[in-house]
Amino acid sequence: METRVAVLSIIVEREETVEALNALLHAYGRDIIGRMGIPYRARGINLISIAVDAPQDRISALAGKIGNLPGVSVKTAYSEVKAGE
């Protein structure tokens, strides 16, 4: 199956959703290349970047589930390079 490389940029504005977000990321752990989280205490938010390599429909499903969490925003940027190129 063809995979894509993408970065999910996540902003968490409600701390009570962090546990649910971490559960989602754990469930998709096989697709995650790396993760960086930055707590921005001055604004009371968390900024998270997740690099993934997975089929596009799986990336979209993860982004959709993350975006449905209350107080969480997510945007996805895809690489143009596909597996095998």
C-alpha positions in Angstrom: 0.0 0.0 0.0 1.3 3.5 -0.9 2.2 5.7 2.0 2.7 9.4 2.4 4.9 11.5 4.7 3.0 14.2 6.5 3.3 16.5 9.5 0.3 17.1 11.8 0.4 20.5 13.6 -1.7 20.4 16.7 -2.7 23.1 19.2 -4.2 22.0 22.4 -6.1 24.7 24.3 -7.9 22.5 26.9 -5.6 20.5 29.2 -8.4 17.9 29.9 -8.2 16.6 26.3 -4.5 15.7 26.6 -5.2 12.2 27.8 -7.6 11.4 24.9 -5.1 12.9 22.5 -2.3 10.7 23.8 -4.5 7.7 23.6 -5.1 8.4 19.9 -1.4 8.9 19.2 -0.7 5.6 20.9 -3.2 3.9 18.8 -1.5 5.2 15.6 2.0 4.7 17.0 3.1 2.4 14.2 2.7 5.3 11.8 4.5 8.0 13.8 8.0 8.8 12.8 8.6 11.4 15.5 6.8 13.8 17.9 7.7 17.2 19.4 5.6 18.9 22.0 6.1 22.4 23.4 4.1 23.6 26.4 3.5 27.3 26.0 2.8 28.2 29.6 2.5 31.9 29.0 -0.6 31.3 26.9 -1.8 28.1 28.6 -1.6 26.0 25.4 0.4 23.1 24.0 1.9 23.0 20.5 2.6 19.5 19.1 4.1 18.4 15.8 3.7 14.8 14.7 5.6 13.4 11.7 3.9 10.3 10.1 4.4 7.9 7.3 1.2 6.1 6.5 -1.5 5.7 3.8 -3.3 9.0 3.2 -6.6 7.7 4.4 -5.1 6.6 7.7 -3.4 10.1 8.1 -6.8 11.7 7.4 -8.6 9.5 9.9 -6.1 10.4 12.6 -6.3 14.1 11.8 -10.1 13.9 11.9 -10.2 12.2 15.2 -7.8 14.7 16.7 -9.8 17.6 15.3 -13.0 16.3 16.9 -11.4 16.5 20.4 -12.7 19.6 22.3 -10.3 22.5 22.4 -7.9 20.9 19.8 -7.0 22.3 16.4 -5.1 20.3 13.8 -3.7 21.0 10.3 -1.9 18.5 8.1 0.9 19.2 5.5 1.7 16.4 3.1 5.0 15.7 1.3 4.7 15.3 -2.5 7.1 12.3 -2.3 5.3 9.0 -2.3 6.7 5.6 -1.1 8.9 4.0 -3.7 9.8 7.3 -5.5 
